Amino acid sequence: MTPSEWPLRFIPRRSPPLWRAALITLTAFAGAILIRGLLLGFDNAWGLSATYFPAFIVATLYAGPRWGWASLIVTIVIGFFGATITVSTVSRDAVIIQFALSGVATVLVAAALREALLRLDEAKAAEAAVQADLVATEARFRVLADSAPVLMWVSDLTGAREFVNRAYLDFLGLDYDTALGFDWRGLIHPDDLDRIAAEERTALTTGGDFIWEARYRRSNGEHPWIRSVSQRRYLPTGELTGYIGVGYDISDAKRAEADLKRINDLLAERVQAALAERDQAEAALVRAQKMEAVGQLTGGVAHDFNNLLTVIIGALDLIQRHPADEARRERMIEAAQGAARRGERLTQQLLAFSRRQALKPELVCVDDILAESEPLLRRAVGEAVTLTVAPGAPQAVSNVDPSQFEAAVMNLVVNARDATPPGGGIRVESHLCTLTAREAEDAPPGEYLCVSVHDTGEGMDSETAARVFEPFFTTKEPGRGTGLGLSQVYGFARQSGGAAVVESAPGKGATVRVYLPLAGAGARRAQTAVEAPAARGPARRVLLVEDDASVGEMVEAMLTDLGHEVVRAEAAAPALKILKRRERIDLLLTDLIMPGGVNGVELAHKAVEMRPGLPVILTSGYTGETLGAATEAPWPLLAKPYPAEALAAVIEAVMGKAPEAV
């Protein structure tokens, strides 16, 4: 105990028991009287009164102000009644009053001193309690921090460590004092140092927390990935005093992330390989389907053309055997011509299905064509089935080939008639509609004119409906159809920029819808180059370029029969040589596709360059990619096969606009 703590140890914080307070007070009085008697003598009155004041102080300090006041009052009463005043100049009452005032002052001062000493003792006790609590708190914090499996630290504003936990020390392999002064930036892997420095500058600029991931060197030389989070630490006044942070090993997470990336890359490679295999399988399937379709197509074409050739060959053979029988000759010629025309229609249907047909689109009002075709459609349907034609888009205009559109509608109606039992009905109607993406095959979204043909027949299942547009596919019995009618409809719709779809179910009939793109208003019919067969005109000198010898002989015979002179060439090169010879040439009639690398359009351009104003007629029996150039050329295209009347008409139409021979 230090000297400054003695008064605090003498003064009790609680009031002592009565007997102890009385004993201390009487002891104080007795001690004071004894000391006064030894120092001043026992007969000194002034000394006797002064002896009581230390007793008042002791009673007040030890037992409290109540005992101090009680001691003073008892002393005054005893002195008033029993004391003998020996000083004659001072009266007893005055001495007692003076004594009482001095005693009151003494008790007050002692009480104030006691209160001050007790408050000082309480302050010291509170401070000691705070210190003990801080020590306990720090001890608990250290125990908690040292028990944590993560790195923990407390640093100042410069980043110097003020506290680190056991995990931090184990990571560095250093003792506590050395670890506090160790530069932690030296632990960062060189590959991560620049990135961490940049992130630290960004955090200092924005005022955010320090959160980064880097590889740190530990005591065993390894560089595990550590994710560290440092937050700002403030004083109660709000002043920034440093940082507190934690760090934990994320090496497993990084390895898992790398493994996941490798797995994703591997999966991507496998998916690509699977997609490639799927594409190959799909391509093989498409090739197989194409081969099957080609087989069906060639078989059907061979069957139909064999039938037609049978008629033609048989008719020619009979004519050759009986040249004098004019009646039979006329019948056979008519039969052969009919078979040839059926072959022409069959070829046109094949081209329509393959979308290689030479269409002549015009801006037409489809409802007008339906109205004009209604009488012919009724004759085709007959009286056993009811036909209803209900055009519903009178102002709709579409850019289509009118004749091919009429043929498509006729095919649909005839097909519906064959599927409809007597007493049933067929309805042909048109209306405007809007298609969304993928609603009708791959037709682009937009506004369309829909022409639909619905019958009340037995309908089809989904498998049959999926094949109705295949060439030569038919559900009719042999002899009732070629299987090309709906194929022609499909090819016409696709080549016109639209689509054809079928909807059917067993017992609910079938509906075929043809979607045609809308065009501008104001339908018009394009005027064809040949309005009607023309009469034979004056003789012309015609340069005929045809690589097929049989066709060349036939066309030469037609031209000769029409009264024209013919100069033959089998390809573009000999035709150009003829043009260079300065011979008179009135007209160039050339096939589109020829050997030698120069087609008919290119030959025509070169011929016109050599002889400006030379009339040209293009002709072809196959219309593929070359047709694009032919339709853009300024010369008419005469499709094979053609009769002599058509050839004469187009020659006169062309020559009527041409100058004299060049």
C-alpha positions in Angstrom: 0.0 0.0 0.0 1.4 3.4 -1.0 1.2 6.4 1.4 -1.4 8.0 -0.8 -3.7 5.0 -0.3 -3.6 5.0 3.5 -6.5 7.4 4.0 -8.6 5.4 1.6 -7.8 2.2 3.5 -8.7 3.9 6.9 -12.1 5.2 5.7 -14.7 2.5 5.2 -17.0 2.8 2.2 -20.0 1.7 4.3 -21.0 2.9 7.8 -19.3 0.7 10.4 -21.3 -1.0 13.2 -22.4 1.2 16.2 -20.0 -0.3 18.7 -17.1 0.1 16.4 -17.9 3.7 15.6 -18.4 4.5 19.4 -15.1 2.7 20.2 -13.1 4.6 17.6 -14.7 7.9 18.7 -13.9 7.3 22.4 -10.5 6.1 21.5 -9.9 9.3 19.6 -11.1 11.4 22.5 -9.0 9.5 25.0 -6.0 9.7 22.8 -6.5 13.5 22.3 -6.8 14.1 26.1 -3.8 12.0 26.8 -1.7 13.9 24.2 -3.0 17.3 25.4 -2.2 16.4 29.0 1.3 15.2 28.2 2.0 18.3 26.1 0.1 21.1 27.8 -0.8 19.8 31.2 -4.1 18.4 32.3 -5.2 21.7 34.0 -5.1 23.9 30.8 -8.7 24.8 29.7 -7.8 26.0 26.2 -5.9 22.8 25.6 -8.9 20.8 26.8 -11.3 22.3 24.3 -8.8 21.9 21.5 -8.3 18.3 22.3 -11.8 17.5 21.0 -11.3 18.7 17.4 -9.1 15.8 16.3 -11.7 13.5 17.8 -14.4 15.2 15.7 -12.3 14.7 12.6 -11.6 11.0 13.3 -15.3 10.3 14.1 -16.4 12.1 10.9 -13.8 10.5 8.6 -14.3 7.0 10.0 -17.9 6.7 11.0 -19.4 9.5 8.8 -20.8 13.0 9.3 -23.6 11.6 11.7 -21.0 10.5 14.2 -19.1 13.8 13.8 -22.2 15.8 14.6 -23.2 13.5 17.5 -19.7 13.9 19.0 -19.8 17.7 18.7 -23.3 17.9 20.3 -22.4 15.6 23.2 -19.2 17.5 23.8 -21.1 20.9 23.9 -23.7 19.6 26.3 -21.1 18.1 28.6 -19.1 21.3 28.5 -22.2 23.5 29.1 -23.3 21.7 32.2 -20.1 20.2 33.8 -17.1 22.2 32.7 -15.4 24.7 34.9 -14.1 27.8 33.2 -10.9 29.0 34.8 -10.3 32.0 32.6 -12.0 34.8 34.3 -12.0 37.2 31.4 -14.0 35.0 29.1 -17.5 33.9 30.0 -18.5 30.3 29.8 -21.3 31.0 27.2 -18.9 32.8 24.9 -16.4 30.0 25.1 -19.1 27.4 24.4 -20.4 29.3 21.4 -16.9 29.8 20.1 -16.2 26.1 20.7 -19.4 25.1 18.9 -18.6 27.2 15.8 -15.2 25.8 15.6 -16.5 22.3 16.0 -19.1 22.8 13.3 -16.4 24.0 10.9 -14.3 21.1 11.8 -17.1 18.5 11.2 -18.0 20.2 7.8 -14.4 20.2 6.7 -14.0 16.5 7.8 -17.2 15.5 6.0 -16.1 17.2 2.8 -12.7 15.6 3.1 -14.4 12.2 3.6 -16.6 12.6 0.5 -13.6 13.7 -1.6 -11.6 10.7 -0.4 -14.4 8.3 -1.1 -14.9 9.7 -4.6 -11.2 9.4 -5.3 -11.4 5.8 -4.1 -14.4 5.1 -6.4 -12.6 6.6 -9.4 -9.5 4.5 -8.7 -11.7 1.5 -8.3 -13.5 2.2 -11.6 -10.2 2.8 -13.4 -8.9 -0.5 -12.0 -12.1 -2.2 -13.2 -11.7 -0.8 -16.7 -8.1 -1.8 -16.8 -9.0 -5.3 -15.7 -11.8 -5.4 -18.3 -9.5 -4.3 -21.0 -7.0 -6.9 -20.0 -9.7 -9.6 -20.0 -11.0 -8.4 -23.3 -7.6 -8.4 -24.9 -7.0 -11.8 -23.5 -10.3 -13.1 -24.9 -9.6 -11.4 -28.3 -6.1 -13.0 -28.5 -7.5 -16.4 -27.6 -10.2 -16.0 -30.2 -7.8 -14.6 -32.9 -5.2 -17.4 -32.2 -8.0 -20.0 -32.4 -9.2 -18.8 -35.8 -8.0 -20.8 -38.8 -7.5 -17.7 -40.9 -4.9 -15.0 -40.9 -5.8 -11.9 -38.8 -4.0 -8.7 -38.3 -4.4 -5.1 -37.1 -2.3 -2.4 -38.8 -1.8 1.3 -38.7 -2.3 3.8 -41.6 1.0 2.9 -43.2 0.1 -0.8 -43.2 2.6 -1.8 -40.4 1.2 -4.6 -38.3 0.2 -3.8 -34.7 -1.2 -7.2 -34.0 -1.2 -10.6 -35.7 -2.7 -13.9 -34.7 -1.2 -17.4 -34.4 -2.2 -18.4 -38.0 -0.3 -15.4 -39.3 2.8 -16.3 -37.4 2.6 -19.9 -38.6 2.2 -18.8 -42.2 5.4 -16.7 -41.9 7.3 -19.0 -39.6 8.3 -16.1 -37.4 8.0 -15.0 -33.8 5.5 -12.3 -32.8 7.9 -9.3 -32.6 9.6 -10.2 -35.9 6.3 -10.7 -37.6 5.1 -7.2 -36.6 8.0 -5.6 -38.4 8.0 -7.8 -41.4 7.1 -6.2 -44.8 4.2 -8.3 -46.0 4.4 -6.9 -49.5 7.6 -8.9 -50.0 5.5 -12.1 -49.7 3.4 -11.4 -52.9 4.2 -13.5 -55.9 6.1 -11.4 -58.6 3.4 -12.2 -61.1 0.7 -10.7 -58.9 2.6 -7.7 -57.5 1.8 -5.2 -60.2 -1.9 -6.1 -60.1 -2.2 -5.8 -56.3 -0.4 -2.5 -56.4 -2.9 -1.2 -59.0 -5.8 -2.5 -56.9 -4.4 -0.9 -53.8 -4.1 2.5 -55.5 -7.7 2.2 -56.8 -8.9 1.4 -53.2 -7.1 4.4 -51.8 -8.5 6.6 -54.4 -12.1 5.5 -54.1 -12.1 5.0 -50.4 -13.3 1.4 -50.5 -12.0 -1.6 -48.6 -9.0 -3.6 -49.7 -10.1 -6.8 -51.2 -7.8 -8.8 -53.4 -6.6 -12.3 -54.3 -2.9 -13.1 -54.8 -0.3 -15.7 -54.2 1.8 -15.2 -51.0 5.0 -17.0 -50.1 4.7 -18.9 -46.9 7.4 -20.3 -44.6 7.7 -23.6 -46.5 8.3 -21.8 -49.8 4.9 -22.5 -51.3 2.7 -19.8 -52.9 -0.9 -20.5 -51.9 -3.7 -18.3 -53.1 -4.8 -16.0 -50.3 -8.0 -13.8 -50.4 -7.5 -10.8 -48.1 -10.1 -8.3 -46.9 -8.9 -5.2 -45.0 -11.5 -2.8 -43.6 -10.9 0.7 -42.2 -10.6 1.1 -38.4 -11.9 4.3 -36.7 -11.6 5.9 -33.3 -14.7 6.8 -31.3 -14.1 10.3 -32.6 -14.4 9.2 -36.1 -10.7 9.5 -36.9 -9.2 6.9 -39.2 -6.6 5.0 -37.2 -5.7 2.0 -39.3 -7.0 -1.2 -40.7 -8.1 -4.6 -39.5 -8.1 -7.5 -41.9 -8.4 -11.3 -42.4 -6.9 -13.6 -45.1 -7.9 -17.2 -46.0 -6.5 -19.8 -48.3 -8.5 -20.2 -51.6 -6.1 -22.5 -53.3 -8.7 -25.2 -53.4 -11.2 -22.9 -54.9 -8.7 -21.7 -57.5 -7.9 -25.3 -58.4 -11.6 -26.1 -58.6 -12.1 -23.1 -60.9 -9.2 -24.2 -63.1 -10.6 -27.8 -63.2 -14.0 -26.4 -64.0 -12.6 -24.4 -66.8 -10.8 -27.4 -68.2 -14.0 -29.4 -67.9 -15.9 -26.7 -69.7 -13.3 -26.6 -72.4 -13.4 -30.4 -72.7 -17.2 -30.3 -72.8 -17.1 -27.6 -75.4 -14.8 -29.8 -77.5 -17.0 -32.8 -77.0 -20.1 -30.8 -77.8 -18.4 -29.5 -81.0 -17.4 -33.0 -81.9 -21.0 -34.2 -81.2 -22.4 -31.4 -83.3 -20.1 -32.3 -86.1 -21.1 -35.9 -85.9 -24.7 -34.9 -85.8 -24.2 -32.7 -88.8 -22.5 -35.5 -90.6 -25.3 -37.8 -89.7 -27.9 -35.3 -90.8 -26.0 -34.7 -94.1 -25.9 -38.5 -94.6 -29.6 -38.7 -93.9 -30.3 -35.8 -96.3 -28.2 -37.6 -99.0 -30.1 -40.8 -98.3 -33.4 -39.0 -98.5 -32.3 -37.3 -101.7 -31.2 -40.6 -103.2 -34.6 -42.0 -102.2 -36.4 -39.0 -103.7 -34.2 -39.2 -106.9 -35.1 -42.9 -107.1 -38.8 -42.2 -106.8 -38.4 -39.3 -109.2 -36.5 -41.2 -111.9 -38.8 -44.2 -111.5 -41.8 -42.0 -112.0 -40.4 -40.0 -114.8 -39.2 -43.2 -116.6 -42.7 -44.7 -116.2 -44.6 -41.7 -117.5 -42.1 -41.0 -120.3 -42.1 -44.7 -121.3 -45.9 -44.5 -121.7 -45.6 -41.3 -123.7 -42.8 -42.7 -125.9 -44.8 -45.8 -126.4 -47.6 -43.7 -127.9 -45.2 -41.6 -130.0 -43.0 -44.5 -131.3 -46.1 -46.7 -131.9 -47.8 -43.9 -133.9 -44.7 -43.2 -136.0 -44.2 -46.9 -136.6 -47.8 -47.2 -137.9 -47.4 -44.2 -140.1 -44.2 -45.7 -141.5 -45.9 -49.0 -142.1 -49.1 -47.6 -143.7 -48.0 -44.3 -145.4 -50.9 -44.4 -147.8 -53.6 -44.7 -145.1 -54.3 -40.9 -144.6 -57.0 -41.5 -142.0 -54.8 -43.6 -139.8 -51.9 -41.3 -140.4 -53.9 -38.3 -139.1 -55.1 -40.2 -136.1 -51.5 -41.4 -135.3 -50.1 -37.9 -135.8 -52.7 -36.5 -133.4 -51.9 -39.2 -130.8 -48.2 -38.5 -131.1 -48.7 -34.8 -130.7 -51.0 -35.4 -127.7 -48.4 -37.6 -126.1 -45.7 -35.0 -126.8 -47.8 -32.2 -125.2 -48.4 -34.4 -122.1 -44.6 -34.9 -121.9 -44.2 -31.1 -122.1 -46.7 -30.7 -119.2 -44.9 -33.4 -117.2 -41.6 -31.5 -117.7 -43.1 -28.3 -116.6 -44.4 -30.0 -113.5 -41.0 -31.4 -112.7 -39.4 -27.9 -113.1 -42.1 -26.4 -110.9 -41.4 -28.9 -108.2 -37.6 -28.2 -108.4 -38.3 -24.5 -108.5 -36.2 -24.3 -111.8 -39.2 -23.5 -114.0 -39.2 -20.3 -116.1 -42.0 -18.3 -114.4 -43.3 -15.1 -116.0 -44.5 -13.2 -112.9 -47.0 -10.4 -113.3 -48.8 -8.1 -110.9 -52.2 -9.7 -110.9 -55.4 -9.6 -108.7 -55.7 -13.2 -107.6 -59.4 -12.9 -106.9 -60.0 -11.9 -110.5 -58.1 -15.1 -111.6 -60.2 -17.2 -109.3 -63.4 -15.7 -110.6 -62.3 -16.2 -114.2 -61.3 -19.9 -113.4 -64.5 -20.8 -111.6 -66.4 -22.2 -114.7 -63.4 -24.4 -115.7 -63.1 -25.5 -112.1 -66.8 -26.5 -111.9 -66.4 -28.6 -115.1 -63.4 -30.3 -113.6 -65.2 -31.1 -110.3 -68.4 -32.4 -111.9 -71.9 -32.5 -110.5 -71.3 -35.1 -107.7 -69.4 -32.7 -105.5 -70.3 -29.1 -104.5 -67.8 -26.4 -105.4 -67.8 -23.1 -103.6 -65.4 -20.3 -104.7 -65.3 -17.5 -102.2 -62.6 -14.8 -103.0 -62.1 -12.7 -100.0 -59.3 -10.3 -100.9 -60.6 -8.2 -103.9 -57.8 -5.5 -103.6 -54.9 -7.9 -103.0 -52.2 -8.0 -105.6 -49.5 -10.5 -106.0 -46.5 -10.9 -108.4 -47.1 -14.4 -109.8 -47.2 -16.3 -113.1 -51.0 -16.3 -113.9 -50.9 -19.5 -115.9 -49.0 -21.4 -113.3 -51.2 -20.0 -110.6 -54.3 -21.3 -112.5 -52.6 -24.7 -113.0 -51.8 -24.8 -109.2 -55.4 -24.1 -108.3 -56.7 -26.6 -110.8 -54.3 -29.3 -109.4 -55.6 -28.6 -105.8 -59.2 -28.7 -106.9 -58.8 -31.9 -108.9 -56.9 -33.5 -106.0 -59.6 -32.5 -103.6 -62.3 -33.9 -106.0 -60.6 -37.3 -106.0 -60.5 -37.3 -102.2 -64.1 -36.2 -101.8 -67.0 -38.7 -101.8 -70.2 -37.9 -103.7 -72.3 -35.4 -101.9 -69.2 -33.8 -100.4 -68.0 -30.2 -100.9 -64.9 -28.3 -101.9 -64.3 -24.7 -100.9 -61.8 -22.4 -102.6 -61.3 -19.1 -100.8 -58.7 -16.3 -100.4 -57.9 -13.9 -97.6 -55.2 -11.7 -96.3 -53.1 -12.9 -93.4 -49.9 -12.1 -91.5 -47.3 -14.9 -91.0 -44.8 -15.0 -88.2 -41.4 -16.5 -88.3 -41.4 -20.3 -89.0 -45.2 -20.4 -89.1 -45.2 -21.6 -92.7 -41.9 -23.4 -93.3 -39.2 -20.9 -93.9 -41.3 -18.2 -95.4 -40.2 -14.8 -94.0 -42.6 -13.1 -91.7 -44.9 -10.5 -93.2 -48.2 -9.8 -95.1 -49.4 -12.6 -97.4 -52.3 -13.6 -99.5 -53.6 -17.0 -98.6 -55.4 -19.2 -101.1 -56.8 -22.3 -99.5 -58.6 -25.3 -100.9 -60.6 -27.4 -98.4 -62.4 -30.7 -99.0 -64.7 -32.8 -96.9 -62.9 -36.1 -97.7 -61.6 -38.8 -95.4 -58.5 -36.8 -94.6 -55.0 -38.1 -93.9 -52.9 -39.0 -91.0 -49.8 -37.0 -90.1 -47.4 -39.4 -91.8 -49.2 -39.2 -95.1 -49.7 -35.4 -94.8 -46.0 -35.0 -94.4 -45.3 -36.6 -97.8 -48.0 -35.1 -100.0 -45.6 -32.7 -101.7 -43.1 -35.4 -102.6 -42.8 -36.1 -106.3 -44.8 -39.1 -107.5 -46.2 -39.7 -104.1 -49.9 -40.5 -104.3 -52.6 -42.3 -102.3 -54.7 -42.9 -105.4 -55.0 -46.3 -107.0 -52.7 -46.9 -110.1 -53.8 -45.0 -113.2 -55.6 -42.2 -111.4 -52.7 -39.8 -110.9 -49.0 -39.2 -111.5 -48.2 -37.8 -108.0 -46.9 -34.5 -109.5 -50.0 -32.3 -108.9 -49.2 -31.2 -105.4 -45.5 -31.2 -106.2 -46.2 -28.6 -108.8 -48.2 -26.5 -106.3 -45.4 -26.7 -103.8 -42.7 -25.7 -106.4 -44.9 -22.9 -107.7 -45.5 -21.5 -104.2 -41.8 -21.6 -103.2 -40.6 -20.2 -106.5 -43.0 -17.3 -106.1 -41.5 -16.4 -102.7 -44.2 -18.0 -100.6 -45.0 -21.4 -99.1 -47.5 -24.3 -99.3 -48.8 -26.2 -96.2 -51.3 -28.9 -95.7 -53.5 -29.5 -92.7 -55.4 -32.7 -92.4 -56.6 -35.3 -89.9 -58.5 -38.6 -90.4 -62.2 -38.0 -90.8 -61.8 -34.2 -91.0 -60.9 -33.6 -94.6 -57.8 -31.7 -95.8 -56.9 -28.1 -96.4 -54.0 -27.0 -98.6 -53.0 -23.3 -98.1 -50.8 -21.5 -100.6 -49.2 -18.3 -99.2 -48.2 -15.7 -101.8 -46.4 -12.5 -100.9 -48.3 -9.3 -101.4 -47.3 -6.8 -104.0 -48.2 -3.2 -104.7 -51.7 -2.2 -105.6 -53.0 -1.8 -109.1 -53.0 -5.2 -110.8 -51.9 -5.4 -114.3 -51.2 -8.1 -116.8 -47.9 -8.0 -118.6 -48.2 -8.1 -122.3 -46.5 -11.2 -123.8 -44.2 -10.8 -126.8 -46.5 -13.1 -128.8 -50.2 -12.3 -128.6 -51.4 -14.8 -131.3 -49.9 -16.9 -134.0 -48.6 -14.7 -136.8 -48.9 -15.4 -140.5 -45.8 -16.2 -142.4 -43.7 -13.1 -143.4 -41.0 -12.5 -145.9 -38.1 -14.9 -146.2 -35.2 -14.2 -143.8 -31.7 -15.5 -143.5 -31.4 -17.0 -140.1 -28.2 -18.0 -138.2 -29.3 -21.1 -136.2 -27.0 -22.0 -133.3 -28.0 -25.4 -131.8 -25.6 -28.0 -130.4 -28.1 -30.9 -130.5 -28.1 -32.2 -134.1 -31.6 -33.7 -134.0 -33.1 -30.5 -132.6 -31.1 -28.5 -135.1 -32.4 -30.5 -138.0 -36.0 -30.2 -136.7 -35.8 -26.4 -136.2 -34.0 -26.0 -139.6 -36.9 -27.9 -141.2 -39.4 -25.6 -139.5 -37.6 -22.5 -140.6 -37.3 -23.9 -144.1 -41.0 -24.8 -144.2 -41.7 -21.2 -143.1 -39.7 -20.0 -146.1 -36.5 -18.9 -144.4 -32.9 -19.6 -145.3 -30.9 -21.2 -142.6 -27.2 -21.1 -141.7 -26.2 -23.7 -139.1 -23.6 -23.5 -136.3 -23.2 -26.0 -133.4 -21.6 -23.6 -130.8 -20.7 -19.9 -130.2 -17.2 -20.0 -131.8 -18.3 -21.1 -135.3 -21.3 -18.7 -135.1 -18.9 -15.8 -134.4 -16.8 -16.9 -137.4 -19.9 -16.8 -139.6 -20.7 -13.3 -138.3 -17.2 -12.1 -139.2 -17.5 -13.2 -142.8 -19.7 -10.3 -143.7 -22.5 -12.6 -144.9 -26.0 -11.2 -144.7 -27.7 -12.4 -141.5 -31.2 -11.2 -140.8 -31.8 -13.0 -137.4 -29.8 -14.9 -134.8 -31.7 -17.9 -133.2 -29.6 -19.4 -130.5 -29.9 -22.0 -127.7 -29.1 -20.9 -124.2 -26.8 -23.7 -123.1 -24.1 -24.8 -125.4 -20.6 -26.3 -125.2 -17.5 -24.2 -125.4 -17.9 -22.1 -122.3 -20.1 -19.4 -123.9 -23.8 -19.5 -123.4 -26.5 -18.1 -125.7 -26.8 -14.8 -123.9 -23.1 -14.1 -124.1 -23.1 -15.1 -127.8 -26.0 -12.7 -128.4 -24.1 -9.8 -126.7 -21.0 -10.4 -128.8 -23.1 -10.8 -132.0 -24.8 -7.4 -131.3 -21.4 -5.8 -130.7 -20.2 -7.1 -134.1 -23.5 -6.3 -135.9 -25.4 -3.5 -134.1 -29.2 -3.9 -134.3 -29.1 -7.6 -135.1 -32.4 -9.2 -134.0 -31.9 -12.1 -131.5 -34.2 -14.9 -130.3 -33.2 -17.0 -127.3 -34.5 -20.6 -126.9 -34.0 -23.3 -124.3 -35.6 -26.5 -123.1 -33.8 -26.3 -119.7 -34.2 -23.3 -117.4 -31.6 -23.2 -114.6 -29.3 -20.5 -113.4 -28.8 -19.3 -117.0 -32.4 -18.3 -117.0 -31.5 -15.3 -114.7 -29.3 -13.8 -117.4 -31.9 -14.7 -120.1 -34.7 -12.9 -118.4 -32.6 -9.8 -117.9 -31.5 -9.8 -121.6 -33.4 -7.5 -124.0 -34.3 -10.4 -126.3 -37.4 -12.8 -126.1 -37.0 -16.3 -124.8 -38.8 -19.1 -126.7 -39.3 -22.2 -124.5 -38.8 -25.7 -126.0 -40.7 -27.5 -127.2 -42.5 -25.1 -129.5 -44.6 -25.6 -132.7 -43.9 -23.9 -136.0 -46.7 -21.4 -135.5 -45.1 -20.1 -132.3 -41.7 -19.9 -134.0 -43.2 -17.9 -136.9 -45.0 -15.6 -134.5 -42.0 -14.7 -132.5 -39.8 -14.2 -135.6 -42.4 -11.8 -137.1 -42.7 -10.0 -133.7 -38.9 -9.5 -133.5 -38.4 -8.7 -137.1 -41.2 -6.1 -137.1 -39.1 -4.0 -134.8 -35.7 -4.6 -136.5 -34.0 -2.8 -139.3 -33.1 -4.4 -142.6 -30.5 -7.1 -142.8 -27.1 -6.3 -141.2 
